[in-house]
């Protein structure tokens, strides 16, 4: 059985993802000061996760 193309290269695993894991969202909320340890990790707010890219030069 052959391996799927997306799993062949290590660089492919580091590509931009639109969906963050719960741990990644908690880390961002802690950095923003919007999270305290006494809160439940369930029902976290959505976070904008945009990939920055170079635009057209004018």
DSSP file (Angstrom, degrees, kcal/mol; ACC not computed):
  #  RESIDUE AA STRUCTURE BP1 BP2  ACC     N-H-->O    O-->H-N    N-H-->O    O-->H-N    TCO  KAPPA ALPHA  PHI   PSI    X-CA   Y-CA   Z-CA
    1    1 A X              0   0    0      0, 0.0     2,-0.2     0, 0.0     0, 0.0   0.000 360.0 360.0 360.0 134.8    0.0    0.0    0.0
    2    2 A X        -     0   0    0      1,-0.1     2,-0.3     0, 0.0     3,-0.1  -0.517 360.0-110.3 -89.2 156.9    1.4    3.4   -0.9
    3    3 A X        -     0   0    0     -2,-0.2     5,-0.1     1,-0.1    -1,-0.1  -0.603  38.2-100.3 -84.7 144.2    1.6    6.4    1.4
    4    4 A X    >   -     0   0    0     -2,-0.3     3,-1.5     1,-0.1     4,-0.4  -0.321  29.8-121.2 -61.5 144.4   -0.7    9.4    0.7
    5    5 A X  G >> S+     0   0    0      1,-0.3     3,-1.1     2,-0.2     4,-0.5   0.830 109.4  60.2 -59.7 -34.4    1.2   12.3   -1.0
    6    6 A X  G 34 S+     0   0    0      1,-0.2    -1,-0.3     2,-0.1     3,-0.1   0.693 105.3  49.7 -69.6 -17.0    0.4   14.8    1.8
    7    7 A X  G <4 S+     0   0    0     -3,-1.5    -1,-0.2     1,-0.1    -2,-0.2   0.467  91.0  79.7 -98.6  -2.4    2.3   12.6    4.3
    8    8 A X  T <4 S+     0   0    0     -3,-1.1     2,-0.4    -4,-0.4    -2,-0.1   0.854  87.9  52.7 -75.8 -34.3    5.5   12.1    2.3
    9    9 A X    >X  -     0   0    0     -4,-0.5     4,-0.7     1,-0.1     3,-0.5  -0.862  66.5-145.3-113.1 136.4    7.2   15.4    3.0
   10   10 A X  H >> S+     0   0    0     -2,-0.4     3,-0.9     1,-0.2     4,-0.5   0.852 102.9  58.8 -62.6 -35.1    7.9   16.9    6.3
   11   11 A X  H >4 S+     0   0    0      1,-0.2     3,-0.9     2,-0.2    -1,-0.2   0.813  96.5  61.8 -65.5 -29.7    7.4   20.4    4.9
   12   12 A X  H X4 S+     0   0    0     -3,-0.5     3,-0.9     1,-0.2    -1,-0.2   0.791  98.2  57.5 -67.1 -26.3    3.9   19.4    3.9
   13   13 A X  H << S+     0   0    0     -3,-0.9    -1,-0.2    -4,-0.7    -2,-0.2   0.685 101.6  56.1 -77.6 -17.0    3.0   18.9    7.5
   14   14 A X  T << S+     0   0    0     -3,-0.9    -1,-0.2    -4,-0.5    -2,-0.2   0.217  81.2 123.2 -99.0  14.6    4.0   22.5    8.4
   15   15 A X  S <  S-     0   0    0     -3,-0.9     2,-0.1     1,-0.1    -3,-0.0  -0.226  75.1 -77.0 -72.5 166.9    1.6   24.1    5.9
   16   16 A X        -     0   0    0      2,-0.0     2,-0.4     1,-0.0    -1,-0.1  -0.396  46.8-163.3 -67.6 135.8   -1.0   26.6    7.0
   17   17 A X        -     0   0    0     -2,-0.1    -1,-0.0     1,-0.1    -3,-0.0  -0.957  18.0-154.0-119.8 140.2   -4.1   25.2    8.6
   18   18 A X  S    S+     0   0    0     -2,-0.4     2,-0.5     1,-0.1    31,-0.2   0.733  81.8  66.7 -81.4 -23.4   -7.4   27.0    9.0
   19   19 A X  S    S-     0   0    0      0, 0.0     2,-0.3     0, 0.0    -1,-0.1  -0.869  71.7-154.7-105.5 128.1   -8.4   25.0   12.1
   20   20 A X        -     0   0    0     -2,-0.5     2,-0.1    27,-0.1    27,-0.0  -0.733  18.7-118.2 -98.2 148.5   -6.5   25.3   15.3
   21   21 A X     >  -     0   0    0     -2,-0.3     4,-2.4     1,-0.1     5,-0.2  -0.345  32.0-105.3 -74.9 165.9   -6.3   22.6   17.9
   22   22 A X  H  > S+     0   0    0      1,-0.2     4,-2.5     2,-0.2     5,-0.2   0.897 122.3  51.9 -59.8 -41.3   -7.6   23.3   21.4
   23   23 A X  H  > S+     0   0    0      1,-0.2     4,-2.1     2,-0.2    -1,-0.2   0.892 109.6  49.4 -64.2 -39.4   -4.1   23.6   22.8
   24   24 A X  H  > S+     0   0    0      2,-0.2     4,-1.9     1,-0.2    -2,-0.2   0.900 111.5  48.8 -66.7 -40.1   -3.2   26.1   20.1
   25   25 A X  H  X S+     0   0    0     -4,-2.4     4,-2.5     2,-0.2    -2,-0.2   0.899 110.3  51.4 -66.3 -39.6   -6.3   28.2   20.8
   26   26 A X  H  X S+     0   0    0     -4,-2.5     4,-2.4     1,-0.2    -2,-0.2   0.907 108.5  51.7 -62.3 -41.2   -5.5   28.1   24.5
   27   27 A X  H  X S+     0   0    0     -4,-2.1     4,-2.0     2,-0.2    -1,-0.2   0.907 111.3  46.8 -62.4 -41.8   -2.0   29.3   23.9
   28   28 A X  H  X S+     0   0    0     -4,-1.9     4,-1.9     2,-0.2    -2,-0.2   0.916 112.0  50.3 -66.8 -43.0   -3.2   32.2   21.8
   29   29 A X  H  X>S+     0   0    0     -4,-2.5     5,-2.6     1,-0.2     4,-0.6   0.884 110.0  50.8 -63.2 -37.9   -5.8   33.2   24.3
   30   30 A X  H ><5S+     0   0    0     -4,-2.4     3,-0.9     1,-0.2    -1,-0.2   0.911 109.1  50.9 -64.7 -41.8   -3.2   33.1   27.1
   31   31 A X  H 3<5S+     0   0    0     -4,-2.0    -1,-0.2     1,-0.3    -2,-0.2   0.854 111.9  47.7 -62.9 -34.9   -0.9   35.4   25.1
   32   32 A X  H 3<5S-     0   0    0     -4,-1.9    -1,-0.3    -5,-0.1    -2,-0.2   0.538 113.3-119.4 -83.3  -7.1   -3.8   37.8   24.5
   33   33 A X  T <<5S+     0   0    0     -3,-0.9    -3,-0.2    -4,-0.6    -2,-0.1   0.711  82.6 117.1  76.4  20.7   -4.7   37.7   28.2
   34   34 A X      < +     0   0    0     -5,-2.6     2,-0.4    -6,-0.2    -4,-0.2   0.207  59.5  71.1-103.1  13.7   -8.2   36.4   27.5
   35   35 A X        -     0   0    0     -6,-0.5     2,-0.3    -5,-0.2    -2,-0.1  -0.993  53.5-172.2-136.1 136.7   -7.7   33.1   29.4
   36   36 A X    >   -     0   0    0     -2,-0.4     3,-1.6     1,-0.1    -6,-0.0  -0.946  32.7-122.2-124.2 151.4   -7.5   32.1   33.0
   37   37 A X  T 3  S+     0   0    0     -2,-0.3     4,-0.1     1,-0.3    -1,-0.1   0.685 105.8  65.3 -67.2 -19.3   -6.7   28.7   34.4
   38   38 A X  T 3  S+     0   0    0      2,-0.1    -1,-0.3     0, 0.0     2,-0.1   0.546  84.9  93.3 -83.3  -5.0   -9.9   28.4   36.4
   39   39 A X  S <  S-     0   0    0     -3,-1.6     2,-0.3     1,-0.1    -4,-0.0  -0.475  84.9-104.3 -84.2 158.0  -12.1   28.4   33.2
   40   40 A X        -     0   0    0     -2,-0.1    -1,-0.1     2,-0.1    -2,-0.1  -0.611  17.9-138.6 -79.2 139.2  -13.2   25.2   31.4
   41   41 A X  S    S+     0   0    0     -2,-0.3     3,-0.5    -4,-0.1     2,-0.3   0.455  78.3  95.8 -77.7   2.3  -11.4   24.4   28.2
   42   42 A X  S    S+     0   0    0      1,-0.2    -2,-0.1     2,-0.0     0, 0.0  -0.707  81.5  23.6 -91.5 144.1  -14.7   23.5   26.6
   43   43 A X  S    S-     0   0    0     -2,-0.3    -1,-0.2     1,-0.1    -3,-0.1   0.877  81.1-178.8  73.5  38.9  -16.6   26.0   24.5
   44   44 A X        -     0   0    0     -3,-0.5    -1,-0.1     1,-0.1     3,-0.1  -0.339  31.2-102.8 -68.0 150.9  -13.6   28.2   23.6
   45   45 A X        -     0   0    0      1,-0.1     2,-0.1   -20,-0.1    -1,-0.1  -0.377  40.3-100.1 -70.5 155.1  -14.2   31.3   21.5
   46   46 A X        -     0   0    0     -2,-0.1     2,-0.4     1,-0.0    -1,-0.1  -0.456  37.2-152.2 -72.5 148.5  -13.4   31.2   17.8
   47   47 A X        -     0   0    0     -2,-0.1     2,-0.4    -3,-0.1   -27,-0.1  -0.974  16.2-120.8-125.9 137.4  -10.1   32.8   16.9
   48   48 A X        -     0   0    0     -2,-0.4     2,-0.4     1,-0.0   -30,-0.0  -0.638  30.0-177.7 -73.8 127.2   -9.1   34.4   13.6
   49   49 A X        +     0   0    0     -2,-0.4     2,-0.4   -31,-0.2    -1,-0.0  -0.811   9.7 172.8-130.5  90.1   -6.1   32.6   12.2
   50   50 A X        -     0   0    0     -2,-0.4     2,-0.6   -34,-0.0    -2,-0.0  -0.778  29.2-132.7-103.8 142.0   -5.0   34.2    9.0
   51   51 A X        -     0   0    0     -2,-0.4     2,-0.3   -35,-0.0    -2,-0.0  -0.820  23.8-134.5 -91.0 124.4   -1.9   33.4    7.0
   52   52 A X        +     0   0    0     -2,-0.6     2,-0.3     0, 0.0    -1,-0.0  -0.581  31.5 171.5 -78.0 140.1    0.0   36.5    6.0
   53   53 A X        -     0   0    0     -2,-0.3     2,-0.3     0, 0.0    -2,-0.0  -0.968  38.2 -91.9-145.0 160.3    1.2   36.7    2.4
   54   54 A X        -     0   0    0     -2,-0.3     2,-0.1     1,-0.1     3,-0.1  -0.531  41.5-147.7 -75.2 134.8    2.7   39.2    0.2
   55   55 A X        -     0   0    0     -2,-0.3     2,-0.2     1,-0.2    -1,-0.1  -0.270  35.0 -68.3 -92.0-177.1    0.3   41.3   -1.9
   56   56 A X        -     0   0    0     -2,-0.1     2,-0.4     1,-0.1    -1,-0.2  -0.525  51.6-120.7 -72.8 136.8    0.6   42.7   -5.3
   57   57 A X              0   0    0     -2,-0.2    -1,-0.1     1,-0.1    -3,-0.0  -0.665 360.0 360.0 -80.7 127.7    3.1   45.5   -5.5
   58   58 A X              0   0    0     -2,-0.4    -1,-0.1     0, 0.0    -2,-0.0   0.371 360.0 360.0-115.3 360.0    1.7   48.9   -6.7
